[in-house]
């Protein structure tokens, strides 16, 4: 199932929409949702790159999942004056973790070794709950594009405040679903 379209959003909101504004609302919502969920939905997996110090741990948990493929694992050791590159380091992959019996890098070394992993991740299709969360958040941002200003009027008294810095946000239920996906992926 692909991501929701402008016509899906129009059906959800039960009104005609400005196509460019609706397209922008959907695209931005998808980006926010995927970033918070730490995954990707789509026919083409997303590319990920992990580049961190390698202090000798035997397990490295990659931040985005589910892993589709790991294309490169390399260690860079910084000696006194020589930089050594070890490409295609041996490892075992289980779910979104990489394991190595001798560890990634050497413990206590200064400067620490550097681990670089290039991989792809994501789900091939979205699910109904993800699409519903995207529609709910995109619909909310389409109908109320400026969330930075809140106003209240009673008779001739009026007050305007700025509760946050503004910008597009996920609805509370969409944020909770994204957090659930991120939590289940980490595990």
Secondary structure by P-SEA (a helix, b strand, c coil): cccccaaaaaaaaccccaaaaaaaaaaaaaaaaaaaaccccccbbbbbbbbcccccccbbbbcccccccccbbbbbbbcccbbbbbccccccccccbbbbccccccccccccbbbbbbbbbbbccccaaaaaaaaaaaaaaaacccccbbbbbcccbbbbbbcccccccccaaaaaaaaaaaaaaac
